[in-house]
């Protein structure tokens, strides 16, 4: 499974402290490794938010938002935020 991270998200990630950057990287890797394995999804909290938009947790408060592109199979990570920021982001996508 291919994984990409948008340049905008990379800019956000590099602003974070080293321990948070490490946790973000680990969450992306876990999402990649567990994609398509339903019981493993529960362990890392992958959740479908809307259409082809999903989230996975990074620690207690932050969430990574990503798209699942079917052909060729790819997880495209593009947004990082807390619960409220993700909620507002998804609302803006539904309009």
C-alpha positions as CSV (number, residue, x, y, z in Angstrom):
1,X,0.0,0.0,0.0
2,X,1.5,3.3,-1.1
3,X,1.4,6.2,1.4
4,X,1.7,9.9,0.6
5,X,1.8,13.0,2.8
6,X,0.8,16.3,1.3
7,X,3.3,19.2,1.4
8,X,0.8,21.2,3.5
9,X,0.7,18.4,6.1
10,X,4.5,18.0,6.1
11,X,4.8,21.8,6.9
12,X,2.5,21.3,9.9
13,X,4.3,18.2,11.1
14,X,7.8,19.8,11.1
15,X,6.5,22.5,13.4
16,X,5.8,19.9,16.1
17,X,8.2,18.7,18.7
18,X,10.3,15.7,18.0
19,X,8.2,13.3,20.1
20,X,5.0,14.3,18.4
21,X,6.7,13.9,14.9
22,X,7.7,10.4,15.9
23,X,4.1,9.6,17.0
24,X,2.7,10.9,13.8
25,X,5.1,8.8,11.8
26,X,4.2,5.7,13.8
27,X,0.5,6.4,13.3
28,X,1.0,6.6,9.5
29,X,3.0,3.4,9.5
30,X,0.4,1.6,11.6
31,X,-2.4,2.8,9.3
32,X,-0.5,1.5,6.3
33,X,0.3,-1.9,7.8
34,X,-3.2,-2.5,9.1
35,X,-5.3,-1.2,6.2
36,X,-7.7,-3.8,5.0
37,X,-7.4,-5.8,8.3
38,X,-10.6,-4.9,10.1
39,X,-9.7,-6.1,13.6
40,X,-6.4,-4.3,13.5
41,X,-8.2,-1.1,12.5
42,X,-9.9,-1.1,15.9
43,X,-6.6,-1.2,17.7
44,X,-5.3,2.0,16.0
45,X,-8.7,3.7,15.8
46,X,-9.1,4.0,12.0
47,X,-12.5,5.4,11.4
48,X,-14.4,6.3,8.3
49,X,-15.5,9.9,8.5
50,X,-17.1,10.6,5.1
51,X,-17.1,9.0,1.7
52,X,-13.4,8.1,1.2
53,X,-12.1,10.2,4.1
54,X,-10.8,8.4,7.2
55,X,-9.0,9.3,10.4
56,X,-6.6,7.6,12.7
57,X,-5.5,8.7,16.2
58,X,-2.1,10.2,17.1
59,X,-2.0,10.1,20.9
60,X,-4.9,11.3,22.9
61,X,-6.0,14.4,21.2
62,X,-4.6,14.6,17.6
63,X,-6.0,12.8,14.6
64,X,-4.6,12.3,11.1
65,X,-7.1,12.6,8.3
66,X,-6.5,10.7,5.1
67,X,-8.0,9.7,1.8
68,X,-8.2,6.1,0.5
69,X,-7.6,6.1,-3.2
70,X,-8.6,2.7,-4.6
71,X,-6.6,2.6,-7.9
72,X,-3.8,2.4,-7.5
73,X,-4.2,1.7,-3.8
74,X,-3.0,4.6,-1.8
75,X,-3.5,6.3,1.6
76,X,-3.1,10.1,1.2
77,X,-2.6,11.9,4.5
78,X,-3.5,15.6,4.3
79,X,-4.8,17.0,7.6
80,X,-3.8,16.9,11.3
81,X,-5.9,18.3,14.1
82,X,-7.9,17.7,17.3
83,X,-11.4,16.4,17.4
84,X,-13.1,19.8,16.8
85,X,-10.7,20.8,14.0
86,X,-11.3,17.5,12.2
87,X,-15.1,17.9,12.7
88,X,-15.0,21.4,11.2
89,X,-12.8,20.1,8.3
90,X,-15.3,17.4,7.5
91,X,-18.2,19.8,7.6
92,X,-16.5,22.0,5.1
93,X,-16.0,19.0,2.8
94,X,-19.8,18.1,2.9
95,X,-20.9,21.5,1.5
